[in-house]
Amino acid sequence: MTTSMKLRWNNGIEVSDGSSLIMDPKRTLQGVPALITHAHSDHVPRDVRKPKSELITTPITGNALKSVFRAPEELLTISSFGKELEVGNLRVTPFIAGHVPGSAMFLLEKGDLRVLYTGDVNPRGGLAVEGPADVPEADVLIIESTYGNPKFRFPDQDLVRAKIVEWVLSVVSEGSIPVFSVYPLGKAQEVIALLNKTTNLRVLVTEDVARMSAACQPAFKLKYEKLQEVQDPKVAVIKGPCSGVPLEGKLAIATGWALILKPKRVHRAFPLSSHADFDGLLEIVKRSRAKEVYTVFGFSYDFTSYLKMKLSVKAAPLGRNWVYL
Ligand SMILES: [Zn+2]
């Protein structure tokens, strides 16, 4: 195996092999290409409007960076899933991550060394993503560990979807309005797709959700309208958590965190997640066949402890010290 690559967590996942690149940086660096896995704001550089380097991502994430985050088009390099790009000395290929529309994992290759960074990932996929995570084999895996603790085992997600539909229809039959407060990217499109597929209700969305959903079209052909005034009672409303639009109706959230919390003002909290749960993360590690695993985000220590004990792989949270491969 080649041993000329090193990586660490510093402002993002920094990779150096003579040339450099950074993945999901907090801020871009002069002359260092940035790979962006998806358009959730915690994975988008804060200086995205005036980045110091090119931003490499997939078509849908590129749309969102341009139309929602105002990234300059001339600094976007777009690569489709499965298409290999040369970035410095590395070969970089995006794979479907299954987390939100456009979300990618990146496989970095140099010689015979293969390093996979998952970004946020979901091996189950959903109704408004390109598919479940398409995990390639790698020597080294850098994996998110948002739910990397065994207390996070989600119920069957189709059953959760069925309960959401049941709740929506019961609220409408009472003459009230079901209102979902969800992330504008990912969960919003998932709930829109679910209601499109299973009900005849009009789906009304707030401005933030409309902007993100437009960036995801035409890939998912979602049917929704911008929220103006709710007069027709046979509607469902999808709003972003920060949207200040005053609304009558019954409020629901849909998130993996519903396993452990339910805010007081919320009528229902559904454990529908766009992330891998604990077992899903284990599945991804096994499918990658990686012998060396580094974790980022969430329960990174819990997950690596478990991996070392149960799978006998080398595992550690990715920190500020360089790891030499
Ligand atoms: Zn995310």
Residues whose N, C-alpha, C, O or C-beta is under 5 A from the ligand:
A	BS01	ZN	H40 D120
